[in-house]
Amino acid sequence: MKEKILNSLDTYHLIKRIIDSCTYSREVSQNSEYKNIVMDNQPDSKKDIKNMKAIMLTKLGGPDVLKVHDVPKPTIKNPNDVLVKIKFSGINFAEILARRGLYKWVPARKGFILGMEGAGIVEKVGTEVANFNVGDPVIVVRGFGCHAEYIVLEEKYVLPAIPNYTLEQNAAFTGSFMTAYLALVKFARVESGETILVQAAAGALGTATVKLAKALGLKVAGTASNTEKITMLNKMGINLAINYSKENFKESIMEWTDNKGVNVVLESVGGEVFRDSLQCLSAMGRLIFVGLSSIRFSKFNPLTWWSTYKLIPKISLLDMLGKSYGIQAFHAGRLLDNNYTEIRKSFDDLVNLVQQHEISPTISRIFQLNEIVEAHRMIESRNNIGKILLKIGRSS
Ligand SMILES: NC(=O)c1ccc[n+]([C@@H]2O[C@H](COP(=O)([O-])OP(=O)(O)OC[C@H]3O[C@@H](n4cnc5c(N)ncnc54)[C@H](OP(=O)(O)O)[C@@H]3O)[C@@H](O)[C@H]2O)c1
């Protein structure tokens, strides 16, 4: 009886935590960092206002809530600000979650510009900007603001464009490749010759992880839901492509590894996929958890509370002890905010690695800014292979 009460208290607290973390909480909306974002870099007076096109999230819901808005073009206000004319912007799964109100690394209120990454040309720099000049091709990374013709951001969120890449490739690079790099090198600390299972291997993060893992000398297995994705993974040189609609990935992995299991799993789906992935780990294996693509949560629909509860991975330290494996999780955006120097160094190391191995992002399709609804629909219907981009502005 005592155990039952404790269990239901646990469930109550977990669901409360989900609701708190999945909705725009009052506490965060009063956080000053977020409060002034849209206003921060606005022109001084009405006569200075020039408009630009941008995708703003003004209400939560399905893809149809997304529209192109005319908003004031931002201006430089601080000495270390950079004004960038964005040419292409990558769409991340996180923006699908943000649109549904399920993502926290965005401003804690509606009415902000979507877009976490992009590439473009520096148009103006503040007086203390040290590393960029007008005309430089650059990558921009931020929790928001990149699905727009212009962005003003602190120099630390601007990265030099990778020289051998097109602007499209630069725009498609950072979110997925930095996450893949951090997962493999900084968290899993992979060694050449080890085996890895990449879940959702044909997605933006998946293709980046497969390419980097191959470059690092790993033997790579990956899962995907259809034949087209499997064909593409085979073309990329993956060692084992598993169509999980037709075969049980756990059995395929055990057969592939002579029942030893893999050294590393990259997991971004949650629920049953997470549970089965754990069973694919060898002793001293490491599972790196980075996302919950399967989440379907609505605070107004109690049925989704239960399904969300079941989806969120539960971890047993006793299982970890008994089977001798490790589980780690991280969010690349928060690391960028809180551990900037280390992450910036990792970016440089990653760029060296991709240049040395001549790796570049897989781009699935490029949509025009006014096709944002179709672009989100394509990601939601799981038809993308690699990254989806938005082309911003009339010419590139
Ligand atoms: N922690 C971090 O820092 C970080 C950074 C980047 C991305 N992520 C996370 O990594 C995940 C993948 O991101 P991405 O940009 O690569 O997305 P993506 O390109 O849209 O790939 C997601 C893929 O996941 C697979 N999937 C399996 N079950 C799914 C379900 N129930 N609903 C939707 N998709 C499902 C689908 O491929 P199949 O149909 O082939 O199964 C889908 O195409 C997301 O959860 C994202 O939030 C985390």
The ligand as a Gaussian input file, in Angstrom:
#p B3LYP/6-31G(d) Opt

LIG

0 1
 N       19.887000      17.665000     -27.342000
 C       20.283000      18.405000     -28.361000
 O       21.137000      19.269000     -28.228000
 C       19.670000      18.167000     -29.720000
 C       20.195000      18.808000     -30.854000
 C       19.638000      18.502000     -32.112000
 C       18.544000      17.634000     -32.201000
 N       18.054000      17.084000     -31.048000
 C       16.907000      16.173000     -31.081000
 O       17.215000      15.095000     -31.936000
 C       16.016000      14.645000     -32.556000
 C       16.210000      14.604000     -34.066000
 O       16.365000      15.937000     -34.549000
 P       16.505000      16.187000     -36.114000
 O       16.663000      17.651000     -36.316000
 O       17.480000      15.255000     -36.691000
 O       15.036000      15.790000     -36.612000
 P       14.563000      15.100000     -37.977000
 O       15.522000      15.363000     -39.072000
 O       13.157000      15.552000     -38.167000
 O       14.588000      13.550000     -37.655000
 C       13.682000      12.993000     -36.769000
 C       13.406000      11.554000     -37.191000
 O       13.083000      10.813000     -36.025000
 C       12.403000       9.654000     -36.434000
 N       11.283000       9.356000     -35.547000
 C       11.087000       8.166000     -34.917000
 N        9.972000       8.188000     -34.210000
 C        9.414000       9.401000     -34.388000
 C        8.210000       9.988000     -33.926000
 N        7.358000       9.337000     -33.131000
 N        7.935000      11.254000     -34.313000
 C        8.785000      11.923000     -35.118000
 N        9.942000      11.400000     -35.583000
 C       10.254000      10.150000     -35.230000
 C       11.882000       9.898000     -37.860000
 O       12.688000       9.110000     -38.733000
 P       12.144000       7.635000     -39.141000
 O       10.780000       7.859000     -39.735000
 O       13.130000       7.143000     -40.114000
 O       12.100000       6.852000     -37.857000
 C       12.185000      11.361000     -38.072000
 O       12.410000      11.677000     -39.424000
 C       14.893000      15.565000     -32.094000
 O       14.258000      14.987000     -30.991000
 C       15.650000      16.807000     -31.656000
 O       14.930000      17.571000     -30.717000
 C       18.597000      17.339000     -29.830000

